Amino acid sequence: MSKHWHSNHTQVYWTCMALTQGRTINHMDEIGEVKGWRLGAIIHTLRRRYHWPIETEFKGPERIAHYSLVKGTDWRALKFPPSAKEVRAALKEAQNITGGSADE
C-alpha cells in the first residue's frame, strides 16, 4: 500500500530540499517531479516570509524563471516552513552519513 496522503512530502518540502541541495529549479522541474503548479508562489513565500536569499535567472526566449539559492548560503541558517521542517533533519542526516557538509 502507498504512503498516506498526510505522509507525502509537499511541494514546499520538495522546493526547500532542491534549493538547499544546490539545485537550480524551474516550473517544469516541479511539474515533472512533484506534479506541482505553484513554484512561483512558493518561492515568493520563502523570500518574503522566511527571508531565503533566492536568485532568479530568466532563460530562453520564453524567459522561464530558474531559481537557486545565492551561492554560499548555509542551509543551517535558514528558517524552514512547517511543511518542510523535515528537510533540516534530512540534510543533517546526509551530513552525518558523508562526514562532511551537506551543502558541498
C-alpha positions in Angstrom: 0.0 0.0 0.0 1.3 3.5 -0.8 2.0 6.2 1.8 -0.9 8.0 3.3 -1.6 11.5 1.9 -0.5 13.2 5.1 2.8 11.4 5.0 3.7 12.5 1.5 6.3 15.3 1.0 4.7 18.6 0.0 5.7 20.8 -2.9 7.1 23.2 -0.3 9.3 20.3 1.1 10.5 19.5 -2.5 11.3 23.1 -3.2 13.3 23.6 0.0 15.1 20.3 -0.4 16.0 21.0 -4.0 17.3 24.6 -3.2 19.3 23.5 -0.2 20.9 20.8 -2.2 22.3 23.4 -4.5 19.9 22.7 -7.4 18.6 25.3 -9.8 14.9 24.6 -10.4 12.1 25.8 -12.6 8.4 25.2 -13.0 8.9 22.3 -15.4 11.1 20.5 -12.7 8.2 20.9 -10.2 5.6 19.6 -12.6 7.8 16.6 -13.5 9.0 15.7 -10.0 6.0 16.5 -7.7 3.1 17.3 -10.1 3.1 20.9 -8.7 1.8 24.1 -10.2 2.7 26.8 -7.7 6.5 27.1 -7.7 6.4 30.9 -8.1 4.1 31.3 -5.1 6.4 29.0 -3.0 9.5 31.0 -4.0 7.7 34.2 -3.1 6.7 32.9 0.3 10.3 31.6 1.0 11.7 35.0 0.1 9.2 37.2 1.9 8.1 35.2 5.0 11.2 33.1 5.6 13.8 35.5 4.2 15.5 32.9 1.9 18.1 34.5 -0.4 16.8 33.1 -3.7 18.1 34.3 -7.1 16.0 34.2 -10.2 17.5 33.9 -13.7 15.2 34.1 -16.7 16.4 31.8 -19.5 15.4 31.3 -23.1 13.2 33.2 -25.5 10.2 32.3 -23.2 12.1 33.8 -20.2 11.4 30.9 -17.9 12.3 31.6 -14.3 15.1 29.4 -12.8 15.5 29.7 -9.1 18.5 28.9 -6.9 19.9 29.9 -3.5 22.6 32.6 -3.5 25.9 30.8 -3.8 27.5 30.2 -0.3 24.1 30.2 1.5 24.3 27.9 4.6 21.1 25.9 4.9 21.7 25.7 8.7 20.9 29.5 8.9 17.6 29.2 7.0 14.2 29.3 8.7 12.0 26.5 7.2 8.2 26.5 6.7 6.3 24.0 8.9 5.7 21.6 5.9 9.4 21.5 5.2 10.8 21.1 8.8 11.9 17.6 7.9 14.3 19.0 5.3 16.7 20.2 8.0 16.7 16.7 9.6 17.3 15.0 6.2 20.2 17.4 5.5 21.7 16.8 8.9 21.4 13.0 8.4 23.1 13.3 5.0 25.9 15.4 6.5 26.4 12.8 9.3 26.5 9.9 6.8 29.0 11.6 4.5 31.0 13.0 7.3 31.0 16.4 5.7 28.9 19.3 4.8 25.5 18.5 3.2 25.9 21.6 1.0 29.2 20.6 -0.6 
